[in-house]
Amino acid sequence: MYSVEDKERVRAATNLVELVAAVTKVKRTGRTHMAICPFHQEKTPSMSIDAARGLYYCHGCHASGDVFTFVQETQGLSFVEALELLASQAGITLTRDPTANRRHAWRRELIDAVRRAVDFYHRVLTKAPEAGPARAYLRSRGYDADTVTEFKLGYSPPGGNALVREMQAAGVDDKVLVAAGLARRGRGGSIYDEMQNRVLFPVFDLRGDPVGFGGRALGDEQPKYRNTPETAIYKKSGLLYGLDRARRHIPRVGYAVVVEGYTDVIALHKAGVEVAVATCGTALGEEHFDLLRRFTDRVVLAFDADSAGAGAALRGDSLQTPTRLEMDLRVADLPEGKDPADLVQEDRVDDLLEALARSRPLIRFRIDRELARFDLSEPEGKARALQAVKPRLEVIDDEIVRAEYVRYVAQVLDIDPATVNRNLAGRPRQSHRPTAPKDHSQDRRARIETELLRAVLAEPAEARRMGVEAAMFRDPELRAAFERVAGYVLEDDTEGPVPLRSSDDPTDRRLLELATDPRPVGSVDELVRRLQEYELEARIAELRGRLARLDPAEQASSPTLQELVRLQEAKRELERT
């Protein structure tokens, strides 16, 4: 591995605009550059390039990254290969970081061991006589030889040490086998195979490196499904089976499909739906959506709502609401009792595609499931249905979305929306997390403050001219972050983006997170104006409330009214600037 200093030298020496212009059309637009995105088909430029920060973001397919990411994605290189290529072009000699190099070498050793295991298990499946039942199972699922080869499916024979013997003969150290999750150490100190008598589905990370396995038992052995234990390279919360393949198609198609099992992923890919992924033996969680958000903000869930694992996401047991996740989460209504693999195997691909095309928003799916449990032709049934659906409405954070679903429930129940609202009014919103009800006006202010701090980091001289100060940041985390760089921002001779450092300090990490956000940065003056506008709106709302509590005869002569009129005029003047 190479040192952080070398990476930053290469980054500073590389002109991202020129890099993008070498592969696609780039046009300067005001303070930024716009380009025809090379990652999806388009005629109008939608990729924004921040030359000062060396970052790009496509508003069409959501591709984003820096100079290294761009070279990786356009030339199919690893990060190290991209770094070496750009260093060569810039005439920079790279030096190795010994500590990072050791970590990198250890990771490669674990991945190489898993790769050997993938090849061994695949060879056993396709050649060994004892793999007959495994081959029969795969044929029963409709898998031909090409599918087995394409997905590198394998079989772990019984006996306990087939892989261990193979790997030891190849010179792989026992310590590596255990660390890679391929073997376990027994009480006597000897090691044995982690997977035995199972059909194996190799799991690859985003880079396409093999990191572990999902194993399905043959016969009645329990558990039916077993996965590689957590290792340095296999972390279930940060992996999605099939994403290494789907990532090339998701930006072009515009959405991802999440299914429950490995066989469902393979079935959908065989059917031409090459955007399917699945979790690796764990509940669908927010870290998985962080992965998918790199490629799309639209996700269709296609699995049995009553299943123990995936169904929890549909019920809301383990997932925030879509508005909190900032994603368009939808649910495909599959025929009852069928999963995607069943439909493909039964030659019902058209039914599957129709279900995906007619997917419903996740919130509506949850509400519809509750309403369907009651007889809505009777008043008592409507009352019970409203009580049942109330928690689904109360967890919706966005006021507009919440109001629309209140109207939807009222329409289905054939009652006045005010009746639904009265049942919700005055009651604290329920949450799957032990947090207080959110103040959405404060959410808006926090968003403005966040964007302002991003702009300050990019344009400290402009921030100094506009008089940005710590008091503008009410969010404690954002204020602490601003105070960390305030000295640089307030220096008279500073030019260019604020220099940042990498450390384990939470404030430093927050600053780096904001500085590397690939979205285009707003202007400081515009964001200061929006913050001033927010302050005026909050004060106006407060005065209106105070005025409403006065006796009508007192309102016209009240100083509160005079102050309200003054602030309303100030707001109109601000809007004209």
ABEGO torsion letter per residue (X at the ends): XBBAAAAAAAAAABBAAAAAAAABBBBBBEABBBBBBAABBBABBABBBBAAAGBBBBAAAGBBEBAAAAAAAAAGBBAAAAAAAAAAAAGBBBBBBAAAAAAAAAAAAAAAAAAAAAAAAAAAAAABAAAAAAAAAAAAAGBBAAAAAAAGBBBBBBGGAAAAAAAAAAGBBAAAAAAAGABBBBAAGBBBBABBGBBBBBBBBAAGBBAEBBBBBBEABOBABBBBBBBAABBAAABBBGAAAAAAAAAAAGBBBBBABAAAAAAAAAAGBAABBBBBGBBBBAAAAAAAAAABABBBBBBBAABAAAAAAAAGAABBBAAAAGBBBBBBBBBBGBBAAAAAAAGAAAAAAAAAAABBBAAAAAAAAAAAABBAABAAAAAAAAAAAAAAAAABABAAAAAAAAAAAAAAAGBBAAAAAAAABGBBBBBABBBBBBBAAAAAAAAAAAAAAAAAAABAAAAAAAGBBAAABABAAAAAAAAAAAAAAABAABBEBBBBBBBABAAAAAAAAAAABABBBBBAAAAAAAAAAAAAAAAAAAAAAAAAABBAAAAAABAAAAAAAAAAAAAAAAAAX
